[in-house]
Amino acid sequence: MAPSAMTRWTTSLSEAQPVPYWLEDPGRPHPEPALTGAETCDLLVVGGGYSGLWTALIAKERDPQRDVVLLEGREAGWAASGRNGGFCAASLTHGLANGVARWPDEIHKLQELGARNLDEIEKAVARHSLDCDFERTGEIDVATETYQAFELRDWYEETVRRGLAEDTEFLDGEAVREQLDSPTFVAGLYDRRGVALVHPAKLAWGLKRACLRLGVRVYERTPALTLKPYGAGMAVRTPYGRVRARRVALGTNIFPNLVRRVRSYTVPVYDYALMTEPLSPDRLASIGWSKRQGLGDSANQFHYFRLSADNRILWGGYDAIYSYGGRVRAEYDDRPETYAKLAEHFFGCFPQLEGVRFTHAWGGAIDTCSRFSAFFGTAYRERVAYAAGYTGLGVGATRFGAEVMLDLLAGERTERTELEMVRKKPLPFPPEPFAWTGIALTKWSLARADAHDGRRNLWLKTMDRLGLGFDS
């Protein structure tokens, strides 16, 4: 990066606060008190992100008499659930292509369940009056290179043949630029119904309030330290107390799972995002973003971007940073070199917006697994259930995961629990130094493929055959 270019791009970051924009909302609720003493309950939910909040809420909706306790180590929604891009997708499989590759025989059922799940989220937003800026805008996957346009068209034609193209439209260069005007766009695939946008932190806070209204006892600033059998149930120790429960649902995702054998299935990947100042009407008109769709580009190292309710642009993705040993540390949340790179890419996509400044820049860890989409399981003779591995697409899929965990804890055979996706797990990640070496080689290979018309080298082809991957 030339010094003059660096100054030009980084000037836009000079006043950016290194905190998630969403979490600075003045409506942020006060945390509930920590647990002190002993509790007993029918169902204990560990984790106050989307996984845990949906599990607690649906448990009470299924059985209002069920006694439910939720423990959160810090504050509800403070981590990935409150700082993500706010894309709430119907896909349960981290995109249709990943689902077709891994579960071709189930893909129609997975698509149906995903669409139903997104509809149920929309209904819950209305039923519980969740003030979370929910917009059913759809999403456009854009091509910024000619080879990507051919790949998008080929993929669209394949989905038509498979009967999976409902509410989806292929857009040529002119058509996609009518939706959003960037000189870099050469084609697009428009999913009109399968994605909604939300204010992610407000969604988490609204779910917490809904849980409290239904009688869930929520304890924040209460990390769960240990999990052990206790009689016919389980016992969880916390810093100032303990909980004894008949059943336990674990929604801790990137944080160390209380079932130790689950930990090797996920690794933490750091993702970063920028948020602009609100765009003036003239600025917004210059890019023609009138339908407010979410967007993502088609490279292996991809960007995602969207408008907020007050017409800021969130611009994130591209870098996916894994630290040796899978460490999760607060200092990794801030990465100026990635912010500079994202700013450069932003103005390359939208040269009309030169002079716009970024007000917030942040990052954080997400949990990824080798198949890119969630996995599920039980432990301690089915007294404990867990879901993890959403790989950055959990805003919507965590609700489905909550239903799976509740089905598993009830011992019920349902259309969800019969899925191969639910019954089988991904391959675990190897120990260090092999995990770091494999991930570094995969990242290098993905960047190389982006620079060479998408051509995948022998390493990536081998990973594809083994069903392994690392999502950038």
C-alpha positions in Angstrom: 0.0 0.0 0.0 1.5 3.3 -1.1 1.9 5.9 1.7 -0.3 8.4 0.0 -3.0 5.8 -0.5 -2.7 4.7 3.1 -3.2 8.3 4.3 -6.2 8.7 2.0 -7.9 5.6 3.3 -6.9 5.7 6.9 -8.0 9.3 7.3 -11.5 8.0 7.1 -10.7 5.9 10.3 -9.2 8.8 12.4 -12.3 9.1 14.6 -13.5 5.5 14.6 -14.3 4.2 18.0 -12.9 0.6 18.6 -16.2 -0.7 19.9 -19.2 -2.4 18.2 -21.6 0.2 16.9 -24.6 -2.0 17.9 -23.7 -2.3 21.6 -23.5 1.5 22.0 -27.2 1.8 21.7 -28.8 3.9 24.5 -31.5 1.2 24.9 -28.9 -1.3 26.2 -30.5 -2.9 29.3 -28.9 -3.1 32.7 -27.6 -6.6 33.4 -29.5 -8.9 35.7 -27.9 -9.6 39.1 -25.4 -12.5 39.4 -26.4 -15.8 41.0 -25.5 -16.0 44.7 -26.5 -19.2 46.4 -28.2 -22.3 45.2 -30.9 -22.8 42.5 -32.8 -25.7 41.2 -34.8 -25.9 37.9 -36.1 -28.2 35.2 -33.9 -26.7 32.5 -30.7 -24.8 32.9 -29.5 -22.9 29.8 -25.8 -21.9 29.8 -25.1 -18.9 27.5 -26.9 -15.6 27.0 -26.3 -15.2 23.3 -28.9 -16.2 20.6 -28.4 -19.9 21.2 -29.2 -19.7 24.9 -31.9 -17.0 24.6 -33.9 -18.8 21.9 -33.6 -22.1 23.9 -35.0 -20.5 27.1 -37.7 -18.7 25.3 -38.9 -21.7 23.2 -38.7 -23.9 26.2 -41.2 -21.6 28.1 -43.4 -21.3 25.0 -43.6 -25.1 24.6 -44.3 -25.6 28.3 -45.1 -22.4 30.4 -44.9 -24.5 33.6 -41.3 -25.5 32.9 -38.9 -24.0 35.4 -36.0 -22.4 33.4 -32.8 -20.7 34.5 -30.3 -19.0 32.2 -26.7 -18.2 33.1 -24.6 -15.7 31.2 -21.0 -15.1 32.0 -21.1 -11.4 31.2 -24.1 -9.7 29.7 -26.7 -11.1 27.3 -25.7 -10.4 23.7 -22.3 -8.9 24.5 -20.3 -11.3 22.3 -20.9 -12.5 18.7 -24.7 -12.2 19.1 -24.5 -8.4 19.7 -21.7 -7.4 17.4 -22.3 -9.3 14.1 -23.5 -7.9 10.7 -27.2 -8.5 11.5 -27.9 -10.8 8.5 -30.6 -13.2 9.6 -30.6 -15.9 6.9 -33.0 -18.7 6.3 -30.1 -21.0 5.4 -29.3 -23.6 8.1 -26.3 -24.9 6.1 -24.1 -21.8 5.7 -25.5 -21.2 2.2 -27.2 -23.4 -0.3 -24.1 -24.5 -2.0 -22.6 -25.9 1.2 -25.8 -27.7 1.9 -26.0 -29.3 -1.5 -22.4 -30.4 -1.3 -22.8 -32.0 2.2 -26.5 -33.2 2.4 -27.8 -33.5 -1.2 -30.5 -36.0 -0.2 -31.8 -33.7 2.5 -31.4 -30.3 1.0 -35.0 -29.8 0.1 -36.0 -30.6 3.7 -33.2 -28.3 5.1 -34.4 -25.5 2.8 -38.0 -26.0 4.0 -37.0 -26.0 7.6 -34.8 -23.0 7.2 -37.5 -21.0 5.5 -40.0 -22.0 8.2 -37.4 -21.0 10.9 -37.0 -17.5 9.4 -40.8 -17.1 9.3 -41.0 -18.1 13.0 -38.3 -15.5 13.8 -40.4 -12.9 12.1 -43.5 -14.1 14.0 -41.6 -14.0 17.3 -40.5 -10.4 16.6 -44.1 -9.4 16.3 -45.5 -11.7 19.1 -43.0 -10.4 21.7 -42.7 -6.9 20.3 -39.0 -7.2 19.7 -37.8 -3.7 18.7 -34.8 -4.9 16.6 -35.2 -3.1 13.2 -36.3 -6.4 11.5 -36.4 -5.9 7.7 -37.2 -8.8 5.3 -35.0 -7.2 2.6 -33.4 -10.2 0.9 -29.8 -10.4 -0.1 -27.7 -10.1 -3.3 -24.6 -12.2 -3.8 -22.5 -10.1 -6.2 -19.8 -11.0 -8.6 -16.9 -8.6 -8.9 -14.9 -10.6 -11.4 -15.9 -12.1 -14.8 -15.2 -15.6 -13.7 -17.4 -15.1 -10.6 -20.3 -14.0 -12.9 -20.0 -17.2 -14.9 -20.0 -19.2 -11.7 -23.0 -17.4 -10.3 -25.0 -18.0 -13.5 -24.0 -21.7 -13.6 -25.0 -22.1 -10.0 -28.3 -20.4 -10.6 -29.0 -22.7 -13.4 -28.2 -25.7 -11.3 -30.5 -24.5 -8.5 -33.3 -24.2 -11.1 -32.7 -27.8 -12.2 -32.8 -28.9 -8.6 -36.0 -27.0 -7.9 -34.2 -24.8 -5.3 -34.4 -21.4 -7.1 -37.7 -20.1 -5.6 -37.6 -16.4 -5.0 -34.1 -16.2 -6.5 -33.1 -14.2 -9.6 -29.9 -13.9 -11.6 -28.9 -10.3 -12.4 -26.5 -9.3 -15.1 -24.2 -6.4 -14.7 -26.7 -3.7 -15.6 -29.5 -5.2 -13.5 -27.3 -5.6 -10.4 -26.1 -2.0 -10.7 -29.7 -0.9 -10.8 -30.1 -2.3 -7.3 -26.8 -0.9 -6.0 -24.4 1.2 -8.1 -20.8 0.0 -7.8 -18.4 0.0 -10.7 -17.0 -3.3 -9.3 -20.3 -5.3 -9.7 -20.6 -7.4 -12.9 -23.4 -9.8 -11.9 -25.6 -10.8 -8.9 -27.8 -13.5 -7.5 -30.8 -12.0 -5.7 -32.5 -14.0 -2.9 -35.6 -12.0 -2.4 -37.0 -13.8 0.7 -34.3 -15.8 2.3 -32.6 -13.1 4.4 -33.7 -10.4 6.8 -31.7 -7.7 8.4 -31.8 -6.9 12.2 -30.1 -4.8 14.8 -28.3 -7.7 16.3 -27.9 -6.4 19.8 -31.5 -5.2 20.0 -32.6 -8.7 19.0 -30.6 -10.2 21.9 -31.8 -7.7 24.4 -35.4 -8.2 23.2 -35.1 -11.9 23.6 -33.8 -11.4 27.1 -36.8 -9.2 28.0 -39.2 -11.8 26.5 -37.6 -14.5 28.5 -37.9 -12.5 31.7 -41.6 -11.8 30.9 -42.3 -15.5 30.5 -40.7 -16.3 33.9 -37.2 -17.4 33.0 -34.8 -16.6 35.8 -31.8 -14.9 34.1 -28.5 -14.5 36.0 -25.8 -12.4 34.3 -22.2 -11.9 35.2 -22.4 -15.6 36.3 -20.0 -17.9 34.4 -20.7 -21.6 34.5 -17.4 -23.2 35.8 -18.1 -26.9 36.0 -20.7 -29.4 34.9 -21.1 -32.7 36.8 -23.8 -35.4 37.2 -25.9 -35.0 40.4 -28.4 -37.7 41.1 -30.8 -38.0 38.1 -29.8 -34.6 36.9 -26.8 -32.3 36.6 -25.0 -29.7 38.7 -23.3 -26.5 37.5 -21.0 -24.6 39.8 -20.7 -20.8 39.5 -18.4 -18.3 41.3 -20.9 -17.6 44.0 -23.3 -20.5 43.8 -24.6 -23.5 42.0 -27.5 -24.8 40.0 -29.0 -28.2 40.0 -31.1 -29.1 37.0 -32.9 -32.0 35.4 -31.6 -31.0 32.0 -28.9 -28.6 30.7 -28.6 -26.9 27.3 -25.2 -25.5 26.4 -25.2 -22.5 24.0 -21.6 -21.2 24.7 -20.4 -21.6 21.0 -16.9 -20.1 20.8 -16.3 -20.2 24.5 -14.9 -23.5 26.0 -17.7 -26.1 26.1 -18.4 -27.6 29.5 -18.4 -31.0 27.7 -14.6 -31.2 27.0 -14.8 -33.6 24.1 -16.8 -31.1 22.1 -14.0 -28.5 22.2 -11.9 -30.0 19.3 -14.8 -29.5 16.9 -14.5 -25.7 16.8 -11.8 -23.1 16.4 -12.1 -19.3 17.0 -11.8 -17.1 14.0 -11.7 -13.3 14.3 -13.9 -11.3 12.0 -13.8 -7.5 11.7 -16.2 -4.7 10.5 -16.5 -1.0 10.0 -19.5 1.3 10.3 -19.8 4.6 8.5 -21.4 7.8 9.7 -25.1 8.1 8.5 -25.3 8.8 4.8 -27.0 12.0 3.7 -29.8 11.6 1.2 -27.5 12.7 -1.6 -24.9 10.3 -0.7 -27.4 7.5 -0.5 -28.9 8.5 -3.9 -25.4 8.4 -5.4 -25.2 4.6 -4.9 -29.0 4.0 -5.5 -29.5 1.6 -2.5 -33.2 2.1 -2.4 -34.4 -1.4 -1.5 -31.9 -1.9 1.4 -30.9 -5.4 0.6 -28.0 -7.0 2.3 -25.1 -7.8 0.1 -22.0 -10.0 0.0 -19.4 -10.6 -2.7 -18.4 -13.9 -4.2 -14.7 -14.1 -3.5 -13.3 -16.7 -1.1 -12.2 -13.8 1.0 -15.5 -12.0 0.9 -17.1 -8.8 2.2 -20.6 -8.4 3.6 -22.3 -5.1 3.7 -25.7 -3.6 4.6 -27.5 -0.4 5.7 -28.5 0.3 9.3 -31.8 1.8 10.2 -30.2 5.3 10.1 -28.5 4.7 6.8 -25.0 3.9 7.9 -23.1 1.2 5.9 -21.7 -1.7 7.8 -18.8 -3.1 5.8 -17.1 -6.3 7.2 -15.4 -9.5 6.4 -12.4 -10.4 4.2 -9.8 -11.1 6.9 -10.4 -14.2 9.0 -7.7 -14.3 11.7 -6.8 -17.5 13.6 -4.2 -17.3 16.4 -2.0 -20.2 17.2 -3.6 -22.4 19.9 -7.1 -21.1 19.3 -6.7 -18.4 21.8 -9.7 -16.0 22.5 -8.4 -12.7 23.9 -9.9 -9.2 24.2 -6.9 -7.6 22.6 -7.6 -9.5 19.4 -10.9 -7.6 19.0 -9.1 -4.5 17.7 -6.9 -4.9 14.6 -6.0 -1.6 12.9 -4.2 -3.3 9.9 -7.5 -5.0 9.0 -9.5 -1.8 9.4 -7.2 -0.1 6.9 -7.6 -2.9 4.5 -11.4 -2.8 4.8 -11.4 1.0 4.3 -9.4 0.6 1.1 -11.8 -2.1 -0.2 -14.8 0.0 0.8 -13.8 3.1 -1.3 -12.8 0.8 -4.1 -16.4 -0.5 -4.2 -18.0 2.9 -3.6 -15.8 5.6 -5.1 -18.9 7.9 -5.0 -18.6 7.9 -1.2 -15.1 9.4 -0.9 -15.0 11.6 2.1 -17.4 9.5 4.2 -15.9 8.7 7.6 -16.1 5.6 9.8 -17.4 6.1 13.3 -16.9 2.5 14.6 -14.4 -0.3 13.9 -14.5 -3.6 15.8 -13.9 -7.3 15.7 -14.5 -10.4 17.6 -14.3 -14.2 17.6 -16.8 -16.5 16.0 -16.8 -20.3 16.2 -16.2 -22.2 13.0 -16.2 -25.9 12.4 -14.9 -28.0 9.5 -18.2 -28.2 7.7 -19.1 -24.5 8.2 -22.5 -25.2 9.7 -23.8 -26.1 13.1 -23.5 -29.5 14.7 -25.4 -30.9 17.7 -25.2 -33.6 20.3 -25.9 -34.9 23.8 -23.8 -35.9 26.8 -24.3 -37.4 30.2 -27.0 -39.9 29.1 -28.9 -37.2 27.2 -29.2 -35.0 30.2 -27.1 -32.4 28.4 -27.5 -31.0 24.9 -25.3 -28.7 22.9 -25.2 -26.8 19.6 -22.1 -25.0 18.1 -20.2 -24.3 15.0 -22.5 -21.8 13.3 -19.5 -20.2 11.5 -20.8 -16.6 11.4 -24.3 -17.5 10.1 -26.0 -18.1 13.4 -28.3 -15.1 13.7 -31.1 -17.1 12.2 -29.9 -20.7 12.5 -29.5 -20.5 16.3 -33.2 -20.6 16.7 -33.3 -23.9 14.8 -30.4 -25.1 17.0 -32.4 -24.3 20.1 -35.3 -26.4 18.9 -32.9 -29.3 18.1 -31.4 -29.1 21.6 -34.9 -29.1 23.2 -36.0 -32.1 21.0 -32.8 -34.0 22.0 -33.3 -33.3 25.7 -36.9 -34.4 25.5 -35.8 -37.7 23.8 -38.2 -36.9 20.9 -37.8 -38.1 17.4 -38.7 -35.2 15.2 -38.1 -34.1 11.6 -35.2 -32.1 13.0 -33.5 -34.9 15.0 -33.8 -37.3 12.1 -31.7 -35.2 9.8 -28.2 -36.4 8.9 -27.0 -32.9 9.7 -28.2 -33.4 13.3 -27.2 -37.0 13.7 -23.6 -36.7 12.4 -20.8 -34.4 13.5 -18.1 -32.7 11.4 -14.5 -33.8 11.5 -12.6 -32.3 14.5 -9.7 -30.0 14.1 -6.3 -31.6 14.7 -4.1 -30.5 17.6 -1.4 -27.8 17.3 0.8 -27.2 15.4 -1.2 -29.1 12.7 -4.4 -26.9 13.1 -2.5 -23.6 12.7 -0.4 -25.0 9.8 -3.5 -26.3 8.0 -5.5 -23.2 8.5 -2.6 -20.9 7.4 -2.1 -23.0 4.2 -5.8 -22.9 3.5 -6.0 -19.1 3.9 -3.0 -18.7 1.6 -4.6 -21.0 -1.0 -8.0 -19.2 -0.9 -6.3 -15.8 -1.4 -4.3 -17.4 -4.3 -7.5 -18.7 -5.8 -9.1 -15.3 -5.7 -6.1 -13.9 -7.5 -6.2 -16.6 -10.2 -9.8 -16.6 -11.5 -11.0 -18.9 -8.7 -8.7 -21.8 -9.7 -8.2 -24.1 -6.6 -4.9 -25.6 -6.0 -4.2 -29.2 -5.0 -4.5 -28.4 -1.3 -8.0 -26.9 -1.7 -9.1 -29.8 -3.9 -7.9 -32.3 -1.3 -9.7 -30.4 1.4 -12.9 -30.4 -0.8 -12.7 -34.1 -1.2 -12.3 -34.7 2.5 -15.2 -32.3 3.3 -12.9 -30.0 5.3 -12.5 -26.3 5.1 -11.8 -23.0 6.8 -14.3 -20.2 6.1 -12.8 -16.8 5.3 
